[in-house]
Amino acid sequence: LAGRIDESQALLSGVEDDLEDLVSGDEALESRIAGLQRELESRADILESVPGRMSNLENSVAAMQGAAAGARDTWLLAEAEYYMQIANAQLQLGNNPQLAMLALEMADERVVQMANPALTDVRRALAEELAALEAMEKPDLEGATLTLASLARVVDSLPLRAPGGETRESREAANEEQGAVARAWASAKEAMSGLVKVTPPDEETRTLLTPDAAHLIRNNLALQLQAARLALLRGEQSIFEQSLEDADALLAQYFDGDSAQVKSAQATIAEISDSMVDVAAPDISESLRLIRQFRVLSEPAP
């Protein structure tokens, strides 16, 4: 009996131990469950805050896009105004309608890229100014400048006028009419008469040119042609015309007018002078005025 009692006590003691183990296990499990619940609640809070954060991010991105678009339009507006200024300078100061048209076309491209209905009047003014430049009579500046440069290079090959104002053809005709003895006597007489010569004040002087004087005359003619070329490129009409007149006067005074080369040079100068007439330039400042007005009105008030 005593042995059975001992076995029962030992069994009860084991059962108690098992119960204690189960209780401690349940406490650990409950602790883990509570931890998981807290983690889930924390993650739920984070998920609930995500929509608000996304909304703030979208607003920030939208604000950045608006700022970028405004900066782009400001840049395009400045470029358009700059090209309009270039067009006016090229037409009024440089007398170059071709470059003025190119600058206005580039300005129009910038205005189109802005896609602002408030700039409709600016585009209309640009279209009218481009049409006026297209209808403007445009002289061949490039061809004229190249021709003047070529003419300046052949100055050294142009024959000078003979002393006494006689031309080559008149001398040859006179020599054909005279015999050998008459020609010899005429040459001696001309040499003796040249020792003392009185020229009336109103008679144009035709003296024998020394090599140095001939070199200076040729250089002067070349310089006058180059001056006319530069004046044409710069749009200085009065200087261009005066330089061509001086060049033509040098040809008439010192060069052989019966030479085909001299005649061709004189004809070329006359042709260039007639073709480079001063054409009144149209007014292309309206588009510039309108875009400046738009820029002032679109600036935020201080």
Secondary structure, DSSP 8 states (H G I E B T S, - for coil): -HHHHHHHHHHHHHHHHHHHHHHHHHHHHHHHHHHHHHHHHHHHHHHHHHHHHHHHHHHHHHHHHHHHHHHHHHHHHHHHHHHHHHHHHHHHTS--HHHHHHHHHHHHHHHHHHT-GGGHHHHHHHHHHHHHHHHS----HHHHHHHHHHHHHTGGGS-B--GGG--HHHHHHHHHHS-HHHHHHHHHHHHHHTTS----TTS-------HHHHHHHHHHHHHHHHHHHHHHHHT-HHHHHHHHHHHHHHHHHHB-TTSHHHHHHHHHHHHHHHHS---------HHHHHHHHHHHHHS---
